[in-house]
Amino acid sequence: MQEEVAIEVSQLKTCRCGYHKHDYHIIPRCRYTWFGLLRMLMGVTAYPEEVYYQCEKCEEVIDRTTDIEVRRLHV
Ligand SMILES: [Zn+2]
């Protein structure tokens, strides 16, 4: 089990500064569709269509996900 975790971490994508997804400098951002924004304006809960992880320094996007479980976290 311990080994599996180590492998997973070493395979994480990093930006050109060397930060990975869980680093302090990597900011999760949400992308909404026009329809999602409309729902928010109406006061309806809208999940972002996509969550992407961007480095605040070099602005490189190192990962993106459309996983519903992740999107729920970023409402
Ligand atoms: Zn960077």
N, CA, C, O and the ligand as a Tripos MOL2 file, in Angstrom:
@<TRIPOS>MOLECULE
protein
  301   299    76     0     0
PROTEIN
NO_CHARGES

@<TRIPOS>ATOM
      1 N           0.8430   -1.2090    0.0000 N.3       1 MET1
      2 CA          0.0000    0.0000    0.0000 C.3       1 MET1
      3 C           0.8670    1.2440    0.0000 C.2       1 MET1
      4 O           0.6300    2.1930   -0.7470 O.2       1 MET1
      5 N           1.8770    1.2140    0.8560 N.am      2 GLN2
      6 CA          2.7800    2.3550    0.9670 C.3       2 GLN2
      7 C           3.4530    2.6470   -0.3800 C.2       2 GLN2
      8 O           3.6020    3.8020   -0.7780 O.2       2 GLN2
      9 N           3.8480    1.5910   -1.0570 N.am      3 GLU3
     10 CA          4.5410    1.7580   -2.3370 C.3       3 GLU3
     11 C           3.6280    2.3630   -3.4000 C.2       3 GLU3
     12 O           4.0560    3.2030   -4.1920 O.2       3 GLU3
     13 N           2.3910    1.9380   -3.4110 N.am      4 GLU4
     14 CA          1.4460    2.4550   -4.3990 C.3       4 GLU4
     15 C           1.2880    3.9630   -4.2950 C.2       4 GLU4
     16 O           1.2290    4.6630   -5.3050 O.2       4 GLU4
     17 N           1.2190    4.4560   -3.0630 N.am      5 VAL5
     18 CA          1.0690    5.8930   -2.8470 C.3       5 VAL5
     19 C           2.2980    6.6300   -3.3690 C.2       5 VAL5
     20 O           2.1740    7.6710   -4.0150 O.2       5 VAL5
     21 N           3.4520    6.1030   -3.0960 N.am      6 ALA6
     22 CA          4.6920    6.7360   -3.5320 C.3       6 ALA6
     23 C           4.7460    6.8380   -5.0520 C.2       6 ALA6
     24 O           5.1830    7.8510   -5.5960 O.2       6 ALA6
     25 N           4.3080    5.8030   -5.7230 N.am      7 ILE7
     26 CA          4.3110    5.8000   -7.1800 C.3       7 ILE7
     27 C           3.3500    6.8580   -7.7160 C.2       7 ILE7
     28 O           3.6510    7.5780   -8.6680 O.2       7 ILE7
     29 N           2.1950    6.9290   -7.0800 N.am      8 GLU8
     30 CA          1.1890    7.8850   -7.5380 C.3       8 GLU8
     31 C           1.7070    9.3210   -7.4440 C.2       8 GLU8
     32 O           1.5140   10.1180   -8.3620 O.2       8 GLU8
     33 N           2.3550    9.6390   -6.3480 N.am      9 VAL9
     34 CA          2.8650   10.9930   -6.1500 C.3       9 VAL9
     35 C           3.9490   11.3260   -7.1800 C.2       9 VAL9
     36 O           3.9900   12.4380   -7.7070 O.2       9 VAL9
     37 N           4.8130   10.3710   -7.4580 N.am     10 SER10
     38 CA          5.8970   10.6470   -8.3950 C.3      10 SER10
     39 C           5.3830   10.8280   -9.8180 C.2      10 SER10
     40 O           6.0680   11.4000  -10.6660 O.2      10 SER10
     41 N           4.1830   10.3410  -10.0720 N.am     11 GLN11
     42 CA          3.6280   10.4650  -11.4250 C.3      11 GLN11
     43 C           2.7670   11.7000  -11.5960 C.2      11 GLN11
     44 O           2.2270   11.9440  -12.6740 O.2      11 GLN11
     45 N           2.6400   12.4770  -10.5370 N.am     12 LEU12
     46 CA          1.8360   13.6900  -10.6480 C.3      12 LEU12
     47 C           2.4770   14.6490  -11.6320 C.2      12 LEU12
     48 O           3.6960   14.8170  -11.6700 O.2      12 LEU12
     49 N           1.6340   15.2610  -12.4130 N.am     13 LYS13
     50 CA          2.1330   16.2450  -13.3710 C.3      13 LYS13
     51 C           2.5700   17.5040  -12.6430 C.2      13 LYS13
     52 O           1.9420   17.9120  -11.6650 O.2      13 LYS13
     53 N           3.5950   18.0890  -13.0950 N.am     14 THR14
     54 CA          4.0540   19.3440  -12.4970 C.3      14 THR14
     55 C           4.1390   20.4120  -13.5770 C.2      14 THR14
     56 O           4.2910   20.1080  -14.7600 O.2      14 THR14
     57 N           4.0390   21.6590  -13.1540 N.am     15 CYS15
     58 CA          4.2000   22.7540  -14.0930 C.3      15 CYS15
     59 C           5.6910   23.0300  -14.2650 C.2      15 CYS15
     60 O           6.5310   22.3310  -13.6970 O.2      15 CYS15
     61 N           6.0040   24.0370  -15.0380 N.am     16 ARG16
     62 CA          7.4200   24.2730  -15.3120 C.3      16 ARG16
     63 C           8.1810   24.7710  -14.0720 C.2      16 ARG16
     64 O           9.4100   24.7160  -14.0430 O.2      16 ARG16
     65 N           7.4620   25.2560  -13.0520 N.am     17 CYS17
     66 CA          8.1450   25.6210  -11.7970 C.3      17 CYS17
     67 C           8.3360   24.4010  -10.9020 C.2      17 CYS17
     68 O           9.0500   24.4700   -9.9010 O.2      17 CYS17
     69 N           7.7050   23.2920  -11.2550 N.am     18 GLY18
     70 CA          7.8730   22.0780  -10.4800 C.3      18 GLY18
     71 C           6.7960   21.8640   -9.4250 C.2      18 GLY18
     72 O           6.9370   20.9880   -8.5720 O.2      18 GLY18
     73 N           5.7300   22.6470   -9.4680 N.am     19 TYR19
     74 CA          4.6500   22.4590   -8.5090 C.3      19 TYR19
     75 C           3.6780   21.4160   -9.0260 C.2      19 TYR19
     76 O           3.3930   21.3470  -10.2210 O.2      19 TYR19
     77 N           3.1750   20.6040   -8.1040 N.am     20 HIS20
     78 CA          2.1750   19.6200   -8.5120 C.3      20 HIS20
     79 C           0.8080   20.0300   -7.9920 C.2      20 HIS20
     80 O           0.6570   21.0240   -7.2800 O.2      20 HIS20
     81 N          -0.1810   19.2340   -8.3700 N.am     21 LYS21
     82 CA         -1.5850   19.5180   -8.1220 C.3      21 LYS21
     83 C          -1.9090   19.9150   -6.6720 C.2      21 LYS21
     84 O          -2.7650   20.7680   -6.4380 O.2      21 LYS21
     85 N          -1.2360   19.3080   -5.7240 N.am     22 HIS22
     86 CA         -1.5810   19.5610   -4.3200 C.3      22 HIS22
     87 C          -0.7100   20.6460   -3.7050 C.2      22 HIS22
     88 O          -0.7440   20.8690   -2.4950 O.2      22 HIS22
     89 N           0.0510   21.3000   -4.5230 N.am     23 ASP23
     90 CA          0.9410   22.3300   -4.0090 C.3      23 ASP23
     91 C           0.1880   23.6200   -3.7190 C.2      23 ASP23
     92 O          -0.8770   23.8770   -4.2790 O.2      23 ASP23
     93 N           0.7570   24.4150   -2.8410 N.am     24 TYR24
     94 CA          0.1620   25.6780   -2.4170 C.3      24 TYR24
     95 C          -0.0310   26.6510   -3.5840 C.2      24 TYR24
     96 O          -0.9760   27.4400   -3.5850 O.2      24 TYR24
     97 N           0.8410   26.5970   -4.5500 N.am     25 HIS25
     98 CA          0.7900   27.5530   -5.6640 C.3      25 HIS25
     99 C          -0.1450   27.1320   -6.7890 C.2      25 HIS25
    100 O          -0.3900   27.8940   -7.7240 O.2      25 HIS25
    101 N          -0.6620   25.9210   -6.6910 N.am     26 ILE26
    102 CA         -1.5910   25.4540   -7.7250 C.3      26 ILE26
    103 C          -3.0220   25.7230   -7.2610 C.2      26 ILE26
    104 O          -3.4740   25.1860   -6.2500 O.2      26 ILE26
    105 N          -3.7180   26.5560   -8.0150 N.am     27 ILE27
    106 CA         -5.0640   26.9820   -7.6380 C.3      27 ILE27
    107 C          -6.1100   26.2270   -8.4510 C.2      27 ILE27
    108 O          -6.0730   26.2460   -9.6810 O.2      27 ILE27
    109 N          -7.0440   25.5610   -7.7670 N.am     28 PRO28
    110 CA         -8.1320   24.9370   -8.5200 C.3      28 PRO28
    111 C          -9.1120   26.0040   -9.0080 C.2      28 PRO28
    112 O          -9.5900   26.8200   -8.2200 O.2      28 PRO28
    113 N          -9.4040   25.9940  -10.2780 N.am     29 ARG29
    114 CA        -10.3350   26.9760  -10.8440 C.3      29 ARG29
    115 C         -11.4810   26.2570  -11.5270 C.2      29 ARG29
    116 O         -11.3370   25.1280  -11.9970 O.2      29 ARG29
    117 N         -12.6040   26.9200  -11.5740 N.am     30 CYS30
    118 CA        -13.7870   26.3060  -12.1550 C.3      30 CYS30
    119 C         -14.1440   26.9720  -13.4670 C.2      30 CYS30
    120 O         -14.0040   28.1850  -13.6250 O.2      30 CYS30
    121 N         -14.6010   26.1750  -14.3900 N.am     31 ARG31
    122 CA        -15.0850   26.7200  -15.6490 C.3      31 ARG31
    123 C         -16.5680   26.3880  -15.7470 C.2      31 ARG31
    124 O         -16.9690   25.2270  -15.6690 O.2      31 ARG31
    125 N         -17.3550   27.4140  -15.9170 N.am     32 TYR32
    126 CA        -18.8010   27.2190  -16.0200 C.3      32 TYR32
    127 C         -19.2450   27.4090  -17.4650 C.2      32 TYR32
    128 O         -18.6390   28.1460  -18.2440 O.2      32 TYR32
    129 N         -20.2970   26.7330  -17.7750 N.am     33 THR33
    130 CA        -20.9190   26.9790  -19.0750 C.3      33 THR33
    131 C         -21.8400   28.1830  -18.9420 C.2      33 THR33
    132 O         -22.1530   28.6180  -17.8340 O.2      33 THR33
    133 N         -22.2620   28.7090  -20.0630 N.am     34 TRP34
    134 CA        -23.2040   29.8140  -20.0650 C.3      34 TRP34
    135 C         -24.4800   29.4030  -19.3310 C.2      34 TRP34
    136 O         -25.0650   30.1920  -18.5890 O.2      34 TRP34
    137 N         -24.8920   28.1790  -19.5460 N.am     35 PHE35
    138 CA        -26.0860   27.6520  -18.8990 C.3      35 PHE35
    139 C         -25.8780   27.5460  -17.3870 C.2      35 PHE35
    140 O         -26.7970   27.8120  -16.6130 O.2      35 PHE35
    141 N         -24.6750   27.1580  -16.9670 N.am     36 GLY36
    142 CA        -24.3670   27.0720  -15.5440 C.3      36 GLY36
    143 C         -24.4430   28.4320  -14.8790 C.2      36 GLY36
    144 O         -24.9690   28.5620  -13.7740 O.2      36 GLY36
    145 N         -23.9180   29.4460  -15.5550 N.am     37 LEU37
    146 CA        -23.9570   30.8090  -15.0290 C.3      37 LEU37
    147 C         -25.3930   31.2960  -14.8980 C.2      37 LEU37
    148 O         -25.7570   31.9660  -13.9320 O.2      37 LEU37
    149 N         -26.1960   30.9450  -15.8910 N.am     38 LEU38
    150 CA        -27.6000   31.3290  -15.8690 C.3      38 LEU38
    151 C         -28.3070   30.7080  -14.6650 C.2      38 LEU38
    152 O         -29.1050   31.3640  -13.9960 O.2      38 LEU38
    153 N         -28.0080   29.4480  -14.4000 N.am     39 ARG39
    154 CA        -28.5970   28.7680  -13.2480 C.3      39 ARG39
    155 C         -28.1840   29.4530  -11.9460 C.2      39 ARG39
    156 O         -29.0000   29.6070  -11.0370 O.2      39 ARG39
    157 N         -26.9230   29.8610  -11.8580 N.am     40 MET40
    158 CA        -26.4580   30.5400  -10.6480 C.3      40 MET40
    159 C         -27.1790   31.8640  -10.4520 C.2      40 MET40
    160 O         -27.5210   32.2370   -9.3290 O.2      40 MET40
    161 N         -27.4080   32.5710  -11.5510 N.am     41 LEU41
    162 CA        -28.1180   33.8440  -11.4790 C.3      41 LEU41
    163 C         -29.5420   33.6440  -10.9660 C.2      41 LEU41
    164 O         -30.1130   34.5140  -10.3080 O.2      41 LEU41
    165 N         -30.0920   32.4930  -11.2770 N.am     42 MET42
    166 CA        -31.4550   32.2010  -10.8300 C.3      42 MET42
    167 C         -31.4510   31.6250   -9.4090 C.2      42 MET42
    168 O         -32.5080   31.3130   -8.8590 O.2      42 MET42
    169 N         -30.2830   31.4890   -8.8310 N.am     43 GLY43
    170 CA        -30.1920   30.9830   -7.4650 C.3      43 GLY43
    171 C         -30.2200   29.4740   -7.3710 C.2      43 GLY43
    172 O         -30.4430   28.9040   -6.3020 O.2      43 GLY43
    173 N         -29.9920   28.8340   -8.5070 N.am     44 VAL44
    174 CA        -29.9610   27.3750   -8.5170 C.3      44 VAL44
    175 C         -28.5060   26.9230   -8.4110 C.2      44 VAL44
    176 O         -27.6170   27.5050   -9.0330 O.2      44 VAL44
    177 N         -28.2800   25.9010   -7.6350 N.am     45 THR45
    178 CA        -26.9270   25.3800   -7.5140 C.3      45 THR45
    179 C         -26.4450   24.8520   -8.8540 C.2      45 THR45
    180 O         -27.0980   24.0220   -9.4860 O.2      45 THR45
    181 N         -25.2990   25.3450   -9.2700 N.am     46 ALA46
    182 CA        -24.7400   24.8830  -10.5340 C.3      46 ALA46
    183 C         -23.3330   24.3640  -10.2890 C.2      46 ALA46
    184 O         -22.5070   25.0320   -9.6680 O.2      46 ALA46
    185 N         -23.0830   23.1970  -10.7730 N.am     47 TYR47
    186 CA        -21.7340   22.6620  -10.6750 C.3      47 TYR47
    187 C         -20.9120   23.1980  -11.8380 C.2      47 TYR47
    188 O         -21.4180   23.3610  -12.9490 O.2      47 TYR47
    189 N         -19.6420   23.4700  -11.5710 N.am     48 PRO48
    190 CA        -18.8000   23.8730  -12.7070 C.3      48 PRO48
    191 C         -18.7100   22.7400  -13.7230 C.2      48 PRO48
    192 O         -18.7580   21.5630  -13.3660 O.2      48 PRO48
    193 N         -18.5790   23.1090  -14.9740 N.am     49 GLU49
    194 CA        -18.4990   22.0770  -15.9950 C.3      49 GLU49
    195 C         -17.1620   21.3540  -15.9220 C.2      49 GLU49
    196 O         -17.0390   20.1750  -16.2550 O.2      49 GLU49
    197 N         -16.1770   22.1040  -15.4760 N.am     50 GLU50
    198 CA        -14.8370   21.5430  -15.4470 C.3      50 GLU50
    199 C         -14.0460   22.2310  -14.3410 C.2      50 GLU50
    200 O         -14.2010   23.4310  -14.1140 O.2      50 GLU50
    201 N         -13.2120   21.4810  -13.6650 N.am     51 VAL51
    202 CA        -12.3000   22.0620  -12.6810 C.3      51 VAL51
    203 C         -10.8880   21.8720  -13.2130 C.2      51 VAL51
    204 O         -10.4970   20.7670  -13.5890 O.2      51 VAL51
    205 N         -10.1230   22.9650  -13.2410 N.am     52 TYR52
    206 CA         -8.7530   22.8130  -13.7040 C.3      52 TYR52
    207 C          -7.7830   23.4240  -12.6970 C.2      52 TYR52
    208 O          -8.1380   24.3110  -11.9210 O.2      52 TYR52
    209 N          -6.5850   22.9380  -12.7310 N.am     53 TYR53
    210 CA         -5.5770   23.3160  -11.7550 C.3      53 TYR53
    211 C          -4.5090   24.1400  -12.4420 C.2      53 TYR53
    212 O          -3.8120   23.6660  -13.3390 O.2      53 TYR53
    213 N          -4.3930   25.3830  -12.0060 N.am     54 GLN54
    214 CA         -3.4830   26.2970  -12.6800 C.3      54 GLN54
    215 C          -2.4550   26.8390  -11.7000 C.2      54 GLN54
    216 O          -2.7810   27.1800  -10.5630 O.2      54 GLN54
    217 N          -1.2260   26.9120  -12.1480 N.am     55 CYS55
    218 CA         -0.1520   27.4680  -11.3290 C.3      55 CYS55
    219 C          -0.3180   28.9890  -11.2790 C.2      55 CYS55
    220 O          -0.5220   29.6330  -12.3080 O.2      55 CYS55
    221 N          -0.2280   29.5490  -10.0820 N.am     56 GLU56
    222 CA         -0.4160   30.9950   -9.9580 C.3      56 GLU56
    223 C           0.8250   31.7580  -10.4130 C.2      56 GLU56
    224 O           0.7750   32.9760  -10.5810 O.2      56 GLU56
    225 N           1.9230   31.0590  -10.6120 N.am     57 LYS57
    226 CA          3.1550   31.7310  -11.0180 C.3      57 LYS57
    227 C           3.3480   31.7250  -12.5320 C.2      57 LYS57
    228 O           3.5160   32.7770  -13.1490 O.2      57 LYS57
    229 N           3.3220   30.5330  -13.1250 N.am     58 CYS58
    230 CA          3.5650   30.4690  -14.5670 C.3      58 CYS58
    231 C           2.2600   30.3230  -15.3500 C.2      58 CYS58
    232 O           2.2650   30.3410  -16.5810 O.2      58 CYS58
    233 N           1.1380   30.1780  -14.6290 N.am     59 GLU59
    234 CA         -0.1960   30.0730  -15.2300 C.3      59 GLU59
    235 C          -0.3690   28.8440  -16.1180 C.2      59 GLU59
    236 O          -1.2760   28.7830  -16.9470 O.2      59 GLU59
    237 N           0.4950   27.8930  -15.9340 N.am     60 GLU60
    238 CA          0.3540   26.6580  -16.6910 C.3      60 GLU60
    239 C          -0.7490   25.8050  -16.0650 C.2      60 GLU60
    240 O          -0.8000   25.6370  -14.8470 O.2      60 GLU60
    241 N          -1.6180   25.2760  -16.8980 N.am     61 VAL61
    242 CA         -2.6580   24.3720  -16.4100 C.3      61 VAL61
    243 C          -2.0890   22.9660  -16.4180 C.2      61 VAL61
    244 O          -1.7680   22.4260  -17.4770 O.2      61 VAL61
    245 N          -1.9640   22.3680  -15.2330 N.am     62 ILE62
    246 CA         -1.3140   21.0600  -15.1720 C.3      62 ILE62
    247 C          -2.3030   19.9170  -15.1670 C.2      62 ILE62
    248 O          -1.9420   18.7850  -15.4890 O.2      62 ILE62
    249 N          -3.5440   20.1930  -14.8060 N.am     63 ASP63
    250 CA         -4.5120   19.1060  -14.8010 C.3      63 ASP63
    251 C          -5.9130   19.6740  -14.9000 C.2      63 ASP63
    252 O          -6.1610   20.8140  -14.5070 O.2      63 ASP63
    253 N          -6.8140   18.8880  -15.4180 N.am     64 ARG64
    254 CA         -8.2180   19.2960  -15.4690 C.3      64 ARG64
    255 C          -9.0710   18.0660  -15.3070 C.2      64 ARG64
    256 O          -8.6690   16.9640  -15.6800 O.2      64 ARG64
    257 N         -10.2500   18.2530  -14.7510 N.am     65 THR65
    258 CA        -11.1170   17.1050  -14.5420 C.3      65 THR65
    259 C         -12.5660   17.5050  -14.7330 C.2      65 THR65
    260 O         -12.9550   18.6410  -14.4610 O.2      65 THR65
    261 N         -13.3540   16.5610  -15.2010 N.am     66 THR66
    262 CA        -14.7930   16.7820  -15.2740 C.3      66 THR66
    263 C         -15.4850   15.7960  -14.3380 C.2      66 THR66
    264 O         -16.6890   15.5620  -14.4460 O.2      66 THR66
    265 N         -14.7160   15.2240  -13.4240 N.am     67 ASP67
    266 CA        -15.2410   14.2700  -12.4470 C.3      67 ASP67
    267 C         -16.3050   14.9430  -11.5780 C.2      67 ASP67
    268 O         -16.0490   15.9840  -10.9730 O.2      67 ASP67
    269 N         -17.4730   14.3610  -11.5210 N.am     68 ILE68
    270 CA        -18.5850   14.9670  -10.7920 C.3      68 ILE68
    271 C         -18.2530   15.1260   -9.3050 C.2      68 ILE68
    272 O         -18.6660   16.1080   -8.6890 O.2      68 ILE68
    273 N         -17.5250   14.1890   -8.7260 N.am     69 GLU69
    274 CA        -17.1840   14.2830   -7.3100 C.3      69 GLU69
    275 C         -16.2920   15.4940   -7.0490 C.2      69 GLU69
    276 O         -16.4470   16.1730   -6.0340 O.2      69 GLU69
    277 N         -15.3740   15.7600   -7.9460 N.am     70 VAL70
    278 CA        -14.4850   16.9200   -7.8030 C.3      70 VAL70
    279 C         -15.2620   18.2010   -8.0110 C.2      70 VAL70
    280 O         -15.0740   19.1750   -7.2820 O.2      70 VAL70
    281 N         -16.1460   18.2040   -9.0190 N.am     71 ARG71
    282 CA        -16.9010   19.4120   -9.3390 C.3      71 ARG71
    283 C         -17.8050   19.8220   -8.1750 C.2      71 ARG71
    284 O         -17.9930   21.0110   -7.9160 O.2      71 ARG71
    285 N         -18.3620   18.8290   -7.4760 N.am     72 ARG72
    286 CA        -19.2030   19.1100   -6.3200 C.3      72 ARG72
    287 C         -18.4250   19.8620   -5.2390 C.2      72 ARG72
    288 O         -18.9900   20.6990   -4.5350 O.2      72 ARG72
    289 N         -17.1640   19.5720   -5.1110 N.am     73 LEU73
    290 CA        -16.3310   20.2100   -4.0900 C.3      73 LEU73
    291 C         -16.1220   21.6830   -4.3670 C.2      73 LEU73
    292 O         -15.8200   22.4510   -3.4530 O.2      73 LEU73
    293 N         -16.2790   22.0830   -5.6090 N.am     74 HIS74
    294 CA        -15.9370   23.4440   -6.0030 C.3      74 HIS74
    295 C         -17.1430   24.2980   -6.3660 C.2      74 HIS74
    296 O         -17.0250   25.2860   -7.0910 O.2      74 HIS74
    297 N         -18.2900   23.9080   -5.8610 N.am     75 VAL75
    298 CA        -19.5000   24.6930   -6.1500 C.3      75 VAL75
    299 C         -19.3630   26.0960   -5.5530 C.2      75 VAL75
    300 O         -20.2730   26.9150   -5.6840 O.2      75 VAL75
    301 ZN          4.2570   27.0840  -12.3240 Zn       76 ZN76
@<TRIPOS>BOND
     1     1     2 1
     2     2     3 1
     3     3     4 2
     4     3     5 am
     5     5     6 1
     6     6     7 1
     7     7     8 2
     8     7     9 am
     9     9    10 1
    10    10    11 1
    11    11    12 2
    12    11    13 am
    13    13    14 1
    14    14    15 1
    15    15    16 2
    16    15    17 am
    17    17    18 1
    18    18    19 1
    19    19    20 2
    20    19    21 am
    21    21    22 1
    22    22    23 1
    23    23    24 2
    24    23    25 am
    25    25    26 1
    26    26    27 1
    27    27    28 2
    28    27    29 am
    29    29    30 1
    30    30    31 1
    31    31    32 2
    32    31    33 am
    33    33    34 1
    34    34    35 1
    35    35    36 2
    36    35    37 am
    37    37    38 1
    38    38    39 1
    39    39    40 2
    40    39    41 am
    41    41    42 1
    42    42    43 1
    43    43    44 2
    44    43    45 am
    45    45    46 1
    46    46    47 1
    47    47    48 2
    48    47    49 am
    49    49    50 1
    50    50    51 1
    51    51    52 2
    52    51    53 am
    53    53    54 1
    54    54    55 1
    55    55    56 2
    56    55    57 am
    57    57    58 1
    58    58    59 1
    59    59    60 2
    60    59    61 am
    61    61    62 1
    62    62    63 1
    63    63    64 2
    64    63    65 am
    65    65    66 1
    66    66    67 1
    67    67    68 2
    68    67    69 am
    69    69    70 1
    70    70    71 1
    71    71    72 2
    72    71    73 am
    73    73    74 1
    74    74    75 1
    75    75    76 2
    76    75    77 am
    77    77    78 1
    78    78    79 1
    79    79    80 2
    80    79    81 am
    81    81    82 1
    82    82    83 1
    83    83    84 2
    84    83    85 am
    85    85    86 1
    86    86    87 1
    87    87    88 2
    88    87    89 am
    89    89    90 1
    90    90    91 1
    91    91    92 2
    92    91    93 am
    93    93    94 1
    94    94    95 1
    95    95    96 2
    96    95    97 am
    97    97    98 1
    98    98    99 1
    99    99   100 2
   100    99   101 am
   101   101   102 1
   102   102   103 1
   103   103   104 2
   104   103   105 am
   105   105   106 1
   106   106   107 1
   107   107   108 2
   108   107   109 am
   109   109   110 1
   110   110   111 1
   111   111   112 2
   112   111   113 am
   113   113   114 1
   114   114   115 1
   115   115   116 2
   116   115   117 am
   117   117   118 1
   118   118   119 1
   119   119   120 2
   120   119   121 am
   121   121   122 1
   122   122   123 1
   123   123   124 2
   124   123   125 am
   125   125   126 1
   126   126   127 1
   127   127   128 2
   128   127   129 am
   129   129   130 1
   130   130   131 1
   131   131   132 2
   132   131   133 am
   133   133   134 1
   134   134   135 1
   135   135   136 2
   136   135   137 am
   137   137   138 1
   138   138   139 1
   139   139   140 2
   140   139   141 am
   141   141   142 1
   142   142   143 1
   143   143   144 2
   144   143   145 am
   145   145   146 1
   146   146   147 1
   147   147   148 2
   148   147   149 am
   149   149   150 1
   150   150   151 1
   151   151   152 2
   152   151   153 am
   153   153   154 1
   154   154   155 1
   155   155   156 2
   156   155   157 am
   157   157   158 1
   158   158   159 1
   159   159   160 2
   160   159   161 am
   161   161   162 1
   162   162   163 1
   163   163   164 2
   164   163   165 am
   165   165   166 1
   166   166   167 1
   167   167   168 2
   168   167   169 am
   169   169   170 1
   170   170   171 1
   171   171   172 2
   172   171   173 am
   173   173   174 1
   174   174   175 1
   175   175   176 2
   176   175   177 am
   177   177   178 1
   178   178   179 1
   179   179   180 2
   180   179   181 am
   181   181   182 1
   182   182   183 1
   183   183   184 2
   184   183   185 am
   185   185   186 1
   186   186   187 1
   187   187   188 2
   188   187   189 am
   189   189   190 1
   190   190   191 1
   191   191   192 2
   192   191   193 am
   193   193   194 1
   194   194   195 1
   195   195   196 2
   196   195   197 am
   197   197   198 1
   198   198   199 1
   199   199   200 2
   200   199   201 am
   201   201   202 1
   202   202   203 1
   203   203   204 2
   204   203   205 am
   205   205   206 1
   206   206   207 1
   207   207   208 2
   208   207   209 am
   209   209   210 1
   210   210   211 1
   211   211   212 2
   212   211   213 am
   213   213   214 1
   214   214   215 1
   215   215   216 2
   216   215   217 am
   217   217   218 1
   218   218   219 1
   219   219   220 2
   220   219   221 am
   221   221   222 1
   222   222   223 1
   223   223   224 2
   224   223   225 am
   225   225   226 1
   226   226   227 1
   227   227   228 2
   228   227   229 am
   229   229   230 1
   230   230   231 1
   231   231   232 2
   232   231   233 am
   233   233   234 1
   234   234   235 1
   235   235   236 2
   236   235   237 am
   237   237   238 1
   238   238   239 1
   239   239   240 2
   240   239   241 am
   241   241   242 1
   242   242   243 1
   243   243   244 2
   244   243   245 am
   245   245   246 1
   246   246   247 1
   247   247   248 2
   248   247   249 am
   249   249   250 1
   250   250   251 1
   251   251   252 2
   252   251   253 am
   253   253   254 1
   254   254   255 1
   255   255   256 2
   256   255   257 am
   257   257   258 1
   258   258   259 1
   259   259   260 2
   260   259   261 am
   261   261   262 1
   262   262   263 1
   263   263   264 2
   264   263   265 am
   265   265   266 1
   266   266   267 1
   267   267   268 2
   268   267   269 am
   269   269   270 1
   270   270   271 1
   271   271   272 2
   272   271   273 am
   273   273   274 1
   274   274   275 1
   275   275   276 2
   276   275   277 am
   277   277   278 1
   278   278   279 1
   279   279   280 2
   280   279   281 am
   281   281   282 1
   282   282   283 1
   283   283   284 2
   284   283   285 am
   285   285   286 1
   286   286   287 1
   287   287   288 2
   288   287   289 am
   289   289   290 1
   290   290   291 1
   291   291   292 2
   292   291   293 am
   293   293   294 1
   294   294   295 1
   295   295   296 2
   296   295   297 am
   297   297   298 1
   298   298   299 1
   299   299   300 2
@<TRIPOS>SUBSTRUCTURE
     1 MET1         2 RESIDUE 1 A MET
     2 GLN2         6 RESIDUE 1 A GLN
     3 GLU3        10 RESIDUE 1 A GLU
     4 GLU4        14 RESIDUE 1 A GLU
     5 VAL5        18 RESIDUE 1 A VAL
     6 ALA6        22 RESIDUE 1 A ALA
     7 ILE7        26 RESIDUE 1 A ILE
     8 GLU8        30 RESIDUE 1 A GLU
     9 VAL9        34 RESIDUE 1 A VAL
    10 SER10       38 RESIDUE 1 A SER
    11 GLN11       42 RESIDUE 1 A GLN
    12 LEU12       46 RESIDUE 1 A LEU
    13 LYS13       50 RESIDUE 1 A LYS
    14 THR14       54 RESIDUE 1 A THR
    15 CYS15       58 RESIDUE 1 A CYS
    16 ARG16       62 RESIDUE 1 A ARG
    17 CYS17       66 RESIDUE 1 A CYS
    18 GLY18       70 RESIDUE 1 A GLY
    19 TYR19       74 RESIDUE 1 A TYR
    20 HIS20       78 RESIDUE 1 A HIS
    21 LYS21       82 RESIDUE 1 A LYS
    22 HIS22       86 RESIDUE 1 A HIS
    23 ASP23       90 RESIDUE 1 A ASP
    24 TYR24       94 RESIDUE 1 A TYR
    25 HIS25       98 RESIDUE 1 A HIS
    26 ILE26      102 RESIDUE 1 A ILE
    27 ILE27      106 RESIDUE 1 A ILE
    28 PRO28      110 RESIDUE 1 A PRO
    29 ARG29      114 RESIDUE 1 A ARG
    30 CYS30      118 RESIDUE 1 A CYS
    31 ARG31      122 RESIDUE 1 A ARG
    32 TYR32      126 RESIDUE 1 A TYR
    33 THR33      130 RESIDUE 1 A THR
    34 TRP34      134 RESIDUE 1 A TRP
    35 PHE35      138 RESIDUE 1 A PHE
    36 GLY36      142 RESIDUE 1 A GLY
    37 LEU37      146 RESIDUE 1 A LEU
    38 LEU38      150 RESIDUE 1 A LEU
    39 ARG39      154 RESIDUE 1 A ARG
    40 MET40      158 RESIDUE 1 A MET
    41 LEU41      162 RESIDUE 1 A LEU
    42 MET42      166 RESIDUE 1 A MET
    43 GLY43      170 RESIDUE 1 A GLY
    44 VAL44      174 RESIDUE 1 A VAL
    45 THR45      178 RESIDUE 1 A THR
    46 ALA46      182 RESIDUE 1 A ALA
    47 TYR47      186 RESIDUE 1 A TYR
    48 PRO48      190 RESIDUE 1 A PRO
    49 GLU49      194 RESIDUE 1 A GLU
    50 GLU50      198 RESIDUE 1 A GLU
    51 VAL51      202 RESIDUE 1 A VAL
    52 TYR52      206 RESIDUE 1 A TYR
    53 TYR53      210 RESIDUE 1 A TYR
    54 GLN54      214 RESIDUE 1 A GLN
    55 CYS55      218 RESIDUE 1 A CYS
    56 GLU56      222 RESIDUE 1 A GLU
    57 LYS57      226 RESIDUE 1 A LYS
    58 CYS58      230 RESIDUE 1 A CYS
    59 GLU59      234 RESIDUE 1 A GLU
    60 GLU60      238 RESIDUE 1 A GLU
    61 VAL61      242 RESIDUE 1 A VAL
    62 ILE62      246 RESIDUE 1 A ILE
    63 ASP63      250 RESIDUE 1 A ASP
    64 ARG64      254 RESIDUE 1 A ARG
    65 THR65      258 RESIDUE 1 A THR
    66 THR66      262 RESIDUE 1 A THR
    67 ASP67      266 RESIDUE 1 A ASP
    68 ILE68      270 RESIDUE 1 A ILE
    69 GLU69      274 RESIDUE 1 A GLU
    70 VAL70      278 RESIDUE 1 A VAL
    71 ARG71      282 RESIDUE 1 A ARG
    72 ARG72      286 RESIDUE 1 A ARG
    73 LEU73      290 RESIDUE 1 A LEU
    74 HIS74      294 RESIDUE 1 A HIS
    75 VAL75      298 RESIDUE 1 A VAL
    76 ZN76       301 GROUP 0 **** ****
